[in-house]
Amino acid sequence: MDFSLKRKSLDAPGGTLVCGLWEGRPLSGLERRVDQALSGVVSRMRKSGILSAEYGAMNDALYTDGALPAEKVLFIGLGKELDRGKTRKLGKELGGHLAAKGIQEASVSAFEHGDECAEMLSLGMLLGAYLPDEEKSERATSLERVSLLYSGAKPSAGLLRGTAIGNAVNYARFLNNAGSNIVTPFYLAQEARKLQGIEVEILDRAALEAEHFGSLLAVARGSSREPYVAVMRYHGNPDADTVALLGKGVTFDTGGVNQKPSAGLEEMRMDMSGAGNVLAAMRAVAELKPAVNVVGIFGAVENKDSASGYHPGDVLRSRSGKTIEVMDTDAEGRNVLADLIDKALEYSPDEMVDMATLTGACMVALGKGDDAPAGLFTNESGKRLAMRLSAAARSSGERLWPLPSGEFYQRQLASERADLRHLGDRFGGASSAAQFLFNFSGDVPHCHIDIAGTAIAKNATGWGVQLLLEYLLAR
């Protein structure tokens, strides 16, 4: 979807003109001029209750019969006041509505002045108009062009930010929705190579073996598809902090020897949501250029059962040198992340955030869908980082729910045969999984975000990309 900015005018391009109605306020500006051009029909329909100003109301479109350049005018209800979240949600509903009607071009009158409205409106419309039909031979008619009509100062910065974030979320959704025959570990590595304005290093099997990625390579052993690790570095400001973003990229997860049941197995193509989110965030970082240094790392593997796969009872030597007793081959994501965390330490990060579809336990605790919260866990050094992420969650509308970690869960990881087990007790499994990860980050402030419940609704949600970008842009 392409956006452009144009001053508010009745001559706005596009077959459909979208205007807003405020509750308890008279028509003003462009909306009043539309009413005048239509001989007062808007005022009369509003007075009779046919047109609703209630927040989110999508009124039936009015045909202009040549009175305006636009063929139709759509009035939507704005309620009594808008904030970031309401504007984003309204944009999402509008984008979905226009796309469902097969409208390819529209002009939308910005509801309020300034960059924030332009950002939230464009972001929401991109999210709402997205359809997961990239692989269909005949795709649905999509909303292709939107003119955002503004008054006052030109909201260029807001539109840039909104479209960059919205396109990044939709890119993550595509990566997660696509079949694992398309988005393979090699495919993800190639996508990372395409990044512009980002320094990219791809580690193949030989490089991973040379750097002793023993924990990650064990997971990859059962698959014929080669594993890859991508290191993506953005240099925003030499005097600023460095943030590490890490993503689990299991492009298909059968569970390995501890095989998953067949019900819902098709969703396991989306077990790479963390990696997809980090890759998508780095794509937007290159466009938005935040004043912070970012190291994005993902590990892309498949977890399959075969004669060469790893087993429960194996002891793995991780990149850090710590040994790990394997209890369940379906708890593979933490093995991948353990080596990524150690790799990230090479770049001396001031803060570290990992994102992964890590545990069903977190989904049981917090629910499923993009309206559910993700689990937020922090090590002892990461309390301030957790506050930053919580602020980003409020701003982005992607909710976080703090869950515990610490010594109670560390005791569950004790092993007689290795430095630690990778699996704790059945109860509190999301917390013991997070605590396992914190064994590899040392004193670096580190937060783990478990997106097992939020990454997937009916299809991929792209949940977490907005959160990461809000966090980076606020640094």
Helices and strands as residue ranges (DSSP letters): E 2-7, E 16-22, H 29-37, H 41-47, E 62-63, E 72-79, H 84-100, E 105-109, H 115-129, E 145-150, H 156-177, H 185-193, E 199-203, H 205-210, H 214-220, E 228-234, E 242-253, G 265-270, H 273-288, E 293-303, E 315-317, E 323-325, H 333-344, G 345-347, E 351-356, H 360-366, E 374-378, G 380-382, H 383-396, E 400-402, H 407-411, E 420-421, H 429-438, E 446-450, H 465-473
